Amino acid sequence: MGNEKDVEKSYSNKEVVGKLRRLADALEEGKTFEIQIAGERIYVPPHATVEFEYERRGEEEEVEIELKWKRQ
């Protein structure tokens, strides 16, 4: 499977607020959400599924927001 890719980037709280606000607007309006992560431009279609995931390992806890869709 040569088309696999994993890109991560950390953002400041101010940047996260702006991105989440744009994501919420796109979801509410049924529009594509566009974001650039570490130089990779990503287009999230309006039919994407949103999942919240919680993990706990020892003293560390994590909440992830995942957007999933199949490429067409």
PDB file as gemmi writes it, atoms N, CA and C in Angstrom:
CRYST1    1.000    1.000    1.000  90.00  90.00  90.00 P 1                      
ATOM      1  N   MET A   1       0.842  -1.181   0.000  1.00  0.00           N  
ATOM      2  CA  MET A   1       0.000   0.000   0.000  1.00  0.00           C  
ATOM      3  C   MET A   1       0.884   1.240   0.000  1.00  0.00           C  
ATOM      4  N   GLY A   2       1.308   1.642  -1.166  1.00  0.00           N  
ATOM      5  CA  GLY A   2       2.235   2.738  -1.299  1.00  0.00           C  
ATOM      6  C   GLY A   2       1.633   4.111  -1.128  1.00  0.00           C  
ATOM      7  N   ASN A   3       0.337   4.221  -0.912  1.00  0.00           N  
ATOM      8  CA  ASN A   3      -0.281   5.544  -0.795  1.00  0.00           C  
ATOM      9  C   ASN A   3      -0.577   5.930   0.651  1.00  0.00           C  
ATOM     10  N   GLU A   4       0.063   5.270   1.606  1.00  0.00           N  
ATOM     11  CA  GLU A   4      -0.157   5.604   3.016  1.00  0.00           C  
ATOM     12  C   GLU A   4       0.697   6.804   3.403  1.00  0.00           C  
ATOM     13  N   LYS A   5       0.155   7.651   4.269  1.00  0.00           N  
ATOM     14  CA  LYS A   5       0.872   8.847   4.703  1.00  0.00           C  
ATOM     15  C   LYS A   5       0.382   9.230   6.084  1.00  0.00           C  
ATOM     16  N   ASP A   6       1.283   9.725   6.908  1.00  0.00           N  
ATOM     17  CA  ASP A   6       0.937  10.162   8.256  1.00  0.00           C  
ATOM     18  C   ASP A   6       1.661  11.479   8.505  1.00  0.00           C  
ATOM     19  N   VAL A   7       0.911  12.556   8.692  1.00  0.00           N  
ATOM     20  CA  VAL A   7       1.482  13.886   8.887  1.00  0.00           C  
ATOM     21  C   VAL A   7       0.916  14.461  10.180  1.00  0.00           C  
ATOM     22  N   GLU A   8       1.775  15.005  11.024  1.00  0.00           N  
ATOM     23  CA  GLU A   8       1.331  15.627  12.276  1.00  0.00           C  
ATOM     24  C   GLU A   8       1.996  16.979  12.439  1.00  0.00           C  
ATOM     25  N   LYS A   9       1.312  17.898  13.099  1.00  0.00           N  
ATOM     26  CA  LYS A   9       1.881  19.206  13.409  1.00  0.00           C  
ATOM     27  C   LYS A   9       1.191  19.736  14.656  1.00  0.00           C  
ATOM     28  N   SER A  10       1.956  20.366  15.518  1.00  0.00           N  
ATOM     29  CA  SER A  10       1.396  20.999  16.713  1.00  0.00           C  
ATOM     30  C   SER A  10       1.119  22.466  16.412  1.00  0.00           C  
ATOM     31  N   TYR A  11       0.050  22.992  16.994  1.00  0.00           N  
ATOM     32  CA  TYR A  11      -0.349  24.378  16.786  1.00  0.00           C  
ATOM     33  C   TYR A  11      -0.532  25.064  18.132  1.00  0.00           C  
ATOM     34  N   SER A  12      -0.429  26.386  18.123  1.00  0.00           N  
ATOM     35  CA  SER A  12      -0.713  27.168  19.329  1.00  0.00           C  
ATOM     36  C   SER A  12      -2.213  27.113  19.605  1.00  0.00           C  
ATOM     37  N   ASN A  13      -2.610  27.438  20.822  1.00  0.00           N  
ATOM     38  CA  ASN A  13      -4.037  27.454  21.163  1.00  0.00           C  
ATOM     39  C   ASN A  13      -4.812  28.395  20.244  1.00  0.00           C  
ATOM     40  N   LYS A  14      -4.239  29.561  19.941  1.00  0.00           N  
ATOM     41  CA  LYS A  14      -4.908  30.524  19.067  1.00  0.00           C  
ATOM     42  C   LYS A  14      -5.128  29.935  17.669  1.00  0.00           C  
ATOM     43  N   GLU A  15      -4.125  29.243  17.126  1.00  0.00           N  
ATOM     44  CA  GLU A  15      -4.261  28.619  15.809  1.00  0.00           C  
ATOM     45  C   GLU A  15      -5.312  27.509  15.835  1.00  0.00           C  
ATOM     46  N   VAL A  16      -5.319  26.720  16.902  1.00  0.00           N  
ATOM     47  CA  VAL A  16      -6.290  25.629  17.024  1.00  0.00           C  
ATOM     48  C   VAL A  16      -7.709  26.180  17.049  1.00  0.00           C  
ATOM     49  N   VAL A  17      -7.923  27.243  17.801  1.00  0.00           N  
ATOM     50  CA  VAL A  17      -9.255  27.853  17.881  1.00  0.00           C  
ATOM     51  C   VAL A  17      -9.724  28.264  16.485  1.00  0.00           C  
ATOM     52  N   GLY A  18      -8.861  28.902  15.719  1.00  0.00           N  
ATOM     53  CA  GLY A  18      -9.224  29.324  14.369  1.00  0.00           C  
ATOM     54  C   GLY A  18      -9.549  28.151  13.462  1.00  0.00           C  
ATOM     55  N   LYS A  19      -8.738  27.100  13.528  1.00  0.00           N  
ATOM     56  CA  LYS A  19      -8.966  25.923  12.683  1.00  0.00           C  
ATOM     57  C   LYS A  19     -10.254  25.202  13.077  1.00  0.00           C  
ATOM     58  N   LEU A  20     -10.497  25.053  14.372  1.00  0.00           N  
ATOM     59  CA  LEU A  20     -11.730  24.397  14.820  1.00  0.00           C  
ATOM     60  C   LEU A  20     -12.960  25.214  14.441  1.00  0.00           C  
ATOM     61  N   ARG A  21     -12.838  26.528  14.501  1.00  0.00           N  
ATOM     62  CA  ARG A  21     -13.949  27.400  14.121  1.00  0.00           C  
ATOM     63  C   ARG A  21     -14.258  27.235  12.629  1.00  0.00           C  
ATOM     64  N   ARG A  22     -13.205  27.202  11.801  1.00  0.00           N  
ATOM     65  CA  ARG A  22     -13.405  27.005  10.357  1.00  0.00           C  
ATOM     66  C   ARG A  22     -13.981  25.620  10.071  1.00  0.00           C  
ATOM     67  N   LEU A  23     -13.512  24.605  10.809  1.00  0.00           N  
ATOM     68  CA  LEU A  23     -14.041  23.252  10.646  1.00  0.00           C  
ATOM     69  C   LEU A  23     -15.517  23.213  11.000  1.00  0.00           C  
ATOM     70  N   ALA A  24     -15.881  23.803  12.130  1.00  0.00           N  
ATOM     71  CA  ALA A  24     -17.287  23.820  12.558  1.00  0.00           C  
ATOM     72  C   ALA A  24     -18.152  24.519  11.519  1.00  0.00           C  
ATOM     73  N   ASP A  25     -17.681  25.639  10.984  1.00  0.00           N  
ATOM     74  CA  ASP A  25     -18.441  26.361   9.959  1.00  0.00           C  
ATOM     75  C   ASP A  25     -18.627  25.499   8.717  1.00  0.00           C  
ATOM     76  N   ALA A  26     -17.560  24.828   8.267  1.00  0.00           N  
ATOM     77  CA  ALA A  26     -17.642  23.980   7.077  1.00  0.00           C  
ATOM     78  C   ALA A  26     -18.622  22.829   7.298  1.00  0.00           C  
ATOM     79  N   LEU A  27     -18.559  22.185   8.462  1.00  0.00           N  
ATOM     80  CA  LEU A  27     -19.480  21.086   8.756  1.00  0.00           C  
ATOM     81  C   LEU A  27     -20.923  21.576   8.776  1.00  0.00           C  
ATOM     82  N   GLU A  28     -21.145  22.704   9.414  1.00  0.00           N  
ATOM     83  CA  GLU A  28     -22.496  23.253   9.529  1.00  0.00           C  
ATOM     84  C   GLU A  28     -23.061  23.646   8.166  1.00  0.00           C  
ATOM     85  N   GLU A  29     -22.194  24.158   7.286  1.00  0.00           N  
ATOM     86  CA  GLU A  29     -22.638  24.627   5.973  1.00  0.00           C  
ATOM     87  C   GLU A  29     -22.579  23.539   4.904  1.00  0.00           C  
ATOM     88  N   GLY A  30     -22.094  22.338   5.260  1.00  0.00           N  
ATOM     89  CA  GLY A  30     -21.997  21.245   4.298  1.00  0.00           C  
ATOM     90  C   GLY A  30     -20.962  21.510   3.216  1.00  0.00           C  
ATOM     91  N   LYS A  31     -19.869  22.182   3.586  1.00  0.00           N  
ATOM     92  CA  LYS A  31     -18.824  22.537   2.627  1.00  0.00           C  
ATOM     93  C   LYS A  31     -17.541  21.765   2.920  1.00  0.00           C  
ATOM     94  N   THR A  32     -16.670  21.709   1.925  1.00  0.00           N  
ATOM     95  CA  THR A  32     -15.364  21.090   2.087  1.00  0.00           C  
ATOM     96  C   THR A  32     -14.512  21.935   3.029  1.00  0.00           C  
ATOM     97  N   PHE A  33     -13.813  21.274   3.943  1.00  0.00           N  
ATOM     98  CA  PHE A  33     -12.893  21.945   4.859  1.00  0.00           C  
ATOM     99  C   PHE A  33     -11.487  21.771   4.314  1.00  0.00           C  
ATOM    100  N   GLU A  34     -10.770  22.862   4.166  1.00  0.00           N  
ATOM    101  CA  GLU A  34      -9.411  22.835   3.633  1.00  0.00           C  
ATOM    102  C   GLU A  34      -8.433  23.222   4.736  1.00  0.00           C  
ATOM    103  N   ILE A  35      -7.382  22.418   4.884  1.00  0.00           N  
ATOM    104  CA  ILE A  35      -6.367  22.693   5.901  1.00  0.00           C  
ATOM    105  C   ILE A  35      -5.004  22.278   5.362  1.00  0.00           C  
ATOM    106  N   GLN A  36      -3.975  22.993   5.773  1.00  0.00           N  
ATOM    107  CA  GLN A  36      -2.608  22.627   5.423  1.00  0.00           C  
ATOM    108  C   GLN A  36      -1.903  22.192   6.699  1.00  0.00           C  
ATOM    109  N   ILE A  37      -1.346  20.979   6.662  1.00  0.00           N  
ATOM    110  CA  ILE A  37      -0.649  20.424   7.819  1.00  0.00           C  
ATOM    111  C   ILE A  37       0.768  20.073   7.389  1.00  0.00           C  
ATOM    112  N   ALA A  38       1.746  20.748   7.964  1.00  0.00           N  
ATOM    113  CA  ALA A  38       3.163  20.504   7.668  1.00  0.00           C  
ATOM    114  C   ALA A  38       3.419  20.504   6.161  1.00  0.00           C  
ATOM    115  N   GLY A  39       2.841  21.483   5.459  1.00  0.00           N  
ATOM    116  CA  GLY A  39       3.055  21.629   4.025  1.00  0.00           C  
ATOM    117  C   GLY A  39       2.155  20.772   3.153  1.00  0.00           C  
ATOM    118  N   GLU A  40       1.350  19.925   3.740  1.00  0.00           N  
ATOM    119  CA  GLU A  40       0.441  19.041   2.995  1.00  0.00           C  
ATOM    120  C   GLU A  40      -0.955  19.652   2.996  1.00  0.00           C  
ATOM    121  N   ARG A  41      -1.484  19.976   1.795  1.00  0.00           N  
ATOM    122  CA  ARG A  41      -2.825  20.546   1.688  1.00  0.00           C  
ATOM    123  C   ARG A  41      -3.834  19.405   1.654  1.00  0.00           C  
ATOM    124  N   ILE A  42      -4.834  19.487   2.541  1.00  0.00           N  
ATOM    125  CA  ILE A  42      -5.829  18.425   2.699  1.00  0.00           C  
ATOM    126  C   ILE A  42      -7.215  19.017   2.522  1.00  0.00           C  
ATOM    127  N   TYR A  43      -8.047  18.306   1.783  1.00  0.00           N  
ATOM    128  CA  TYR A  43      -9.428  18.721   1.541  1.00  0.00           C  
ATOM    129  C   TYR A  43     -10.347  17.684   2.171  1.00  0.00           C  
ATOM    130  N   VAL A  44     -11.052  18.084   3.207  1.00  0.00           N  
ATOM    131  CA  VAL A  44     -11.958  17.183   3.921  1.00  0.00           C  
ATOM    132  C   VAL A  44     -13.360  17.407   3.370  1.00  0.00           C  
ATOM    133  N   PRO A  45     -13.952  16.377   2.739  1.00  0.00           N  
ATOM    134  CA  PRO A  45     -15.276  16.550   2.137  1.00  0.00           C  
ATOM    135  C   PRO A  45     -16.375  16.660   3.189  1.00  0.00           C  
ATOM    136  N   PRO A  46     -17.506  17.252   2.805  1.00  0.00           N  
ATOM    137  CA  PRO A  46     -18.599  17.437   3.765  1.00  0.00           C  
ATOM    138  C   PRO A  46     -19.187  16.124   4.292  1.00  0.00           C  
ATOM    139  N   HIS A  47     -18.984  15.014   3.579  1.00  0.00           N  
ATOM    140  CA  HIS A  47     -19.542  13.729   4.032  1.00  0.00           C  
ATOM    141  C   HIS A  47     -18.599  12.984   4.989  1.00  0.00           C  
ATOM    142  N   ALA A  48     -17.496  13.613   5.396  1.00  0.00           N  
ATOM    143  CA  ALA A  48     -16.552  12.967   6.318  1.00  0.00           C  
ATOM    144  C   ALA A  48     -17.238  12.652   7.648  1.00  0.00           C  
ATOM    145  N   THR A  49     -16.808  11.576   8.271  1.00  0.00           N  
ATOM    146  CA  THR A  49     -17.303  11.181   9.584  1.00  0.00           C  
ATOM    147  C   THR A  49     -16.381  11.765  10.649  1.00  0.00           C  
ATOM    148  N   VAL A  50     -16.959  12.301  11.714  1.00  0.00           N  
ATOM    149  CA  VAL A  50     -16.171  12.869  12.807  1.00  0.00           C  
ATOM    150  C   VAL A  50     -16.255  11.926  14.003  1.00  0.00           C  
ATOM    151  N   GLU A  51     -15.100  11.560  14.547  1.00  0.00           N  
ATOM    152  CA  GLU A  51     -15.047  10.675  15.711  1.00  0.00           C  
ATOM    153  C   GLU A  51     -14.228  11.335  16.811  1.00  0.00           C  
ATOM    154  N   PHE A  52     -14.662  11.179  18.039  1.00  0.00           N  
ATOM    155  CA  PHE A  52     -13.895  11.606  19.202  1.00  0.00           C  
ATOM    156  C   PHE A  52     -13.346  10.345  19.850  1.00  0.00           C  
ATOM    157  N   GLU A  53     -12.060  10.344  20.146  1.00  0.00           N  
ATOM    158  CA  GLU A  53     -11.411   9.173  20.722  1.00  0.00           C  
ATOM    159  C   GLU A  53     -10.689   9.576  22.011  1.00  0.00           C  
ATOM    160  N   TYR A  54     -10.855   8.780  23.046  1.00  0.00           N  
ATOM    161  CA  TYR A  54     -10.194   9.024  24.335  1.00  0.00           C  
ATOM    162  C   TYR A  54      -9.253   7.869  24.626  1.00  0.00           C  
ATOM    163  N   GLU A  55      -8.034   8.187  25.022  1.00  0.00           N  
ATOM    164  CA  GLU A  55      -7.055   7.169  25.388  1.00  0.00           C  
ATOM    165  C   GLU A  55      -6.431   7.522  26.731  1.00  0.00           C  
ATOM    166  N   ARG A  56      -6.133   6.479  27.512  1.00  0.00           N  
ATOM    167  CA  ARG A  56      -5.424   6.675  28.780  1.00  0.00           C  
ATOM    168  C   ARG A  56      -4.362   5.593  28.877  1.00  0.00           C  
ATOM    169  N   ARG A  57      -3.130   6.038  29.102  1.00  0.00           N  
ATOM    170  CA  ARG A  57      -2.006   5.117  29.291  1.00  0.00           C  
ATOM    171  C   ARG A  57      -1.241   5.587  30.516  1.00  0.00           C  
ATOM    172  N   GLY A  58      -1.388   4.879  31.599  1.00  0.00           N  
ATOM    173  CA  GLY A  58      -0.721   5.286  32.832  1.00  0.00           C  
ATOM    174  C   GLY A  58      -1.211   6.651  33.271  1.00  0.00           C  
ATOM    175  N   GLU A  59      -0.299   7.592  33.406  1.00  0.00           N  
ATOM    176  CA  GLU A  59      -0.640   8.946  33.850  1.00  0.00           C  
ATOM    177  C   GLU A  59      -1.038   9.861  32.694  1.00  0.00           C  
ATOM    178  N   GLU A  60      -0.878   9.413  31.462  1.00  0.00           N  
ATOM    179  CA  GLU A  60      -1.142  10.253  30.295  1.00  0.00           C  
ATOM    180  C   GLU A  60      -2.536  10.003  29.731  1.00  0.00           C  
ATOM    181  N   GLU A  61      -3.247  11.089  29.440  1.00  0.00           N  
ATOM    182  CA  GLU A  61      -4.570  11.008  28.830  1.00  0.00           C  
ATOM    183  C   GLU A  61      -4.570  11.814  27.539  1.00  0.00           C  
ATOM    184  N   GLU A  62      -5.425  11.409  26.607  1.00  0.00           N  
ATOM    185  CA  GLU A  62      -5.439  12.043  25.294  1.00  0.00           C  
ATOM    186  C   GLU A  62      -6.843  11.993  24.704  1.00  0.00           C  
ATOM    187  N   VAL A  63      -7.259  13.084  24.084  1.00  0.00           N  
ATOM    188  CA  VAL A  63      -8.499  13.127  23.314  1.00  0.00           C  
ATOM    189  C   VAL A  63      -8.119  13.494  21.889  1.00  0.00           C  
ATOM    190  N   GLU A  64      -8.565  12.699  20.940  1.00  0.00           N  
ATOM    191  CA  GLU A  64      -8.306  12.969  19.528  1.00  0.00           C  
ATOM    192  C   GLU A  64      -9.626  13.208  18.811  1.00  0.00           C  
ATOM    193  N   ILE A  65      -9.614  14.156  17.900  1.00  0.00           N  
ATOM    194  CA  ILE A  65     -10.747  14.376  17.008  1.00  0.00           C  
ATOM    195  C   ILE A  65     -10.303  13.879  15.643  1.00  0.00           C  
ATOM    196  N   GLU A  66     -10.990  12.879  15.121  1.00  0.00           N  
ATOM    197  CA  GLU A  66     -10.623  12.287  13.839  1.00  0.00           C  
ATOM    198  C   GLU A  66     -11.700  12.567  12.809  1.00  0.00           C  
ATOM    199  N   LEU A  67     -11.267  12.925  11.621  1.00  0.00           N  
ATOM    200  CA  LEU A  67     -12.165  13.089  10.481  1.00  0.00           C  
ATOM    201  C   LEU A  67     -11.798  11.989   9.495  1.00  0.00           C  
ATOM    202  N   LYS A  68     -12.768  11.172   9.100  1.00  0.00           N  
ATOM    203  CA  LYS A  68     -12.498  10.037   8.217  1.00  0.00           C  
ATOM    204  C   LYS A  68     -13.411  10.092   7.000  1.00  0.00           C  
ATOM    205  N   TRP A  69     -12.851   9.716   5.847  1.00  0.00           N  
ATOM    206  CA  TRP A  69     -13.622   9.646   4.611  1.00  0.00           C  
ATOM    207  C   TRP A  69     -12.871   8.765   3.628  1.00  0.00           C  
ATOM    208  N   LYS A  70     -13.570   8.282   2.642  1.00  0.00           N  
ATOM    209  CA  LYS A  70     -12.954   7.494   1.574  1.00  0.00           C  
ATOM    210  C   LYS A  70     -12.720   8.414   0.386  1.00  0.00           C  
ATOM    211  N   ARG A  71     -11.532   8.287  -0.207  1.00  0.00           N  
ATOM    212  CA  ARG A  71     -11.231   9.085  -1.396  1.00  0.00           C  
ATOM    213  C   ARG A  71     -12.064   8.575  -2.557  1.00  0.00           C  
ATOM    214  N   GLN A  72     -12.514   9.504  -3.354  1.00  0.00           N  
ATOM    215  CA  GLN A  72     -13.364   9.119  -4.496  1.00  0.00           C  
ATOM    216  C   GLN A  72     -12.669   9.380  -5.797  1.00  0.00           C  
TER     217      GLN A  72                                                      
END                                                                             
